Amino acid sequence: MAAVLGLIIGVVVGLFVRPDIPVFLQPYLPIMVIAALDALLGAARAYFERSFSDRVFVISFLSNVITATLLVLLGNQLGVGSQLTTAVIVVLGIRIFSNVSAIRRYIFQG
């Protein structure tokens, strides 16, 4: 319950404060958000499967965001940033839809 309250408070504060994103982070922010969403949905799936661990969630969240960001940074350094960004989005998108599908099956099975 505390996590949900923290999420709601964070969204409300973000809407009113409107923080400025530094220019050098702007290309990486969408990838960070998608990686974080993947970790959150993975945590939700683990919760429904009764195998949730807060340590695993924190490690998964941080490693997803950092790895996805570093892959896009590497792609930008190699001159193939858009292709590597697309690959990261496709892989994380598949994981997101897989987690949503598992959550849906759990909720609607009974």
C-alpha positions as CSV (number, residue, x, y, z in Angstrom):
1,M,0.0,0.0,0.0
2,A,2.9,2.3,0.7
3,A,4.3,1.8,-2.8
4,V,0.9,2.8,-4.3
5,L,0.7,5.9,-2.2
6,G,4.3,6.8,-3.1
7,L,3.5,6.4,-6.8
8,I,0.4,8.6,-6.5
9,I,2.2,11.3,-4.6
10,G,5.1,11.2,-7.1
11,V,2.8,11.6,-10.0
12,V,0.9,14.5,-8.4
13,V,4.2,16.2,-7.4
14,G,5.6,15.7,-10.9
15,L,2.5,17.2,-12.5
16,F,2.7,20.4,-10.4
17,V,6.4,20.9,-10.2
18,R,7.1,20.1,-13.9
19,P,10.8,19.3,-13.5
20,D,13.2,20.2,-16.4
21,I,15.0,17.3,-18.0
22,P,18.6,18.0,-18.9
23,V,19.2,18.0,-22.6
24,F,21.7,15.2,-22.5
25,L,19.2,12.9,-20.8
26,Q,16.3,13.6,-23.1
27,P,17.2,10.8,-25.7
28,Y,17.4,8.3,-22.9
29,L,14.3,9.1,-20.9
30,P,11.8,7.2,-23.0
31,I,14.0,4.1,-22.8
32,M,14.3,4.5,-19.0
33,V,10.6,4.8,-18.7
34,I,9.9,1.6,-20.7
35,A,12.6,-0.3,-18.8
36,A,11.0,0.9,-15.5
37,L,7.6,-0.1,-16.7
38,D,8.9,-3.6,-17.6
39,A,10.3,-4.0,-14.1
40,L,7.0,-2.8,-12.5
41,L,4.9,-5.2,-14.5
42,G,7.3,-8.0,-13.7
43,A,6.9,-7.2,-10.1
44,A,3.1,-7.2,-10.4
45,R,3.3,-10.6,-12.1
46,A,5.5,-11.9,-9.4
47,Y,3.0,-10.6,-6.8
48,F,0.1,-12.4,-8.4
49,E,2.2,-15.6,-8.6
50,R,3.1,-15.2,-4.9
51,S,6.8,-15.0,-5.6
52,F,7.4,-11.3,-5.2
53,S,10.6,-10.2,-3.5
54,D,11.4,-6.6,-2.8
55,R,15.2,-7.2,-3.2
56,V,14.6,-8.8,-6.6
57,F,12.3,-5.9,-7.6
58,V,14.8,-3.2,-6.7
59,I,17.7,-5.0,-8.5
60,S,15.5,-5.7,-11.5
61,F,14.3,-2.1,-11.6
62,L,17.8,-0.6,-11.4
63,S,19.4,-3.2,-13.7
64,N,16.7,-2.8,-16.4
65,V,17.0,1.0,-16.4
66,I,20.8,1.1,-16.4
67,T,21.2,-1.7,-19.0
68,A,18.7,-0.2,-21.4
69,T,20.2,3.2,-21.0
70,L,23.8,1.9,-21.5
71,L,22.7,0.0,-24.6
72,V,21.2,3.1,-26.2
73,L,24.3,5.1,-25.2
74,L,26.5,2.5,-26.8
75,G,24.4,2.6,-29.9
76,N,24.7,6.4,-30.1
77,Q,28.5,6.1,-29.7
78,L,28.7,3.6,-32.5
79,G,26.4,5.6,-34.7
80,V,23.6,3.1,-34.7
81,G,21.5,4.7,-31.9
82,S,18.2,4.5,-33.6
83,Q,18.6,0.8,-34.5
84,L,19.7,-0.2,-31.0
85,T,16.9,2.0,-29.5
86,T,14.4,0.1,-31.6
87,A,15.8,-3.2,-30.6
88,V,15.6,-2.3,-26.9
89,I,12.0,-1.1,-27.3
90,V,11.0,-4.3,-29.1
91,V,12.6,-6.6,-26.5
92,L,11.1,-4.7,-23.5
93,G,7.8,-4.4,-25.3
94,I,7.6,-8.1,-25.7
95,R,8.4,-8.6,-22.0
96,I,5.7,-6.0,-21.1
97,F,3.0,-7.7,-23.2
98,S,4.0,-11.1,-21.8
99,N,3.7,-9.8,-18.2
100,V,0.4,-8.1,-18.9
101,S,-0.9,-11.3,-20.5
102,A,0.1,-13.3,-17.4
103,I,-1.5,-10.8,-15.1
104,R,-4.7,-10.8,-17.1
105,R,-4.8,-14.6,-17.1
106,Y,-4.4,-14.6,-13.3
107,I,-7.0,-12.0,-12.7
108,F,-9.7,-13.5,-15.0
109,Q,-9.1,-17.2,-14.3
110,G,-11.1,-17.1,-11.2
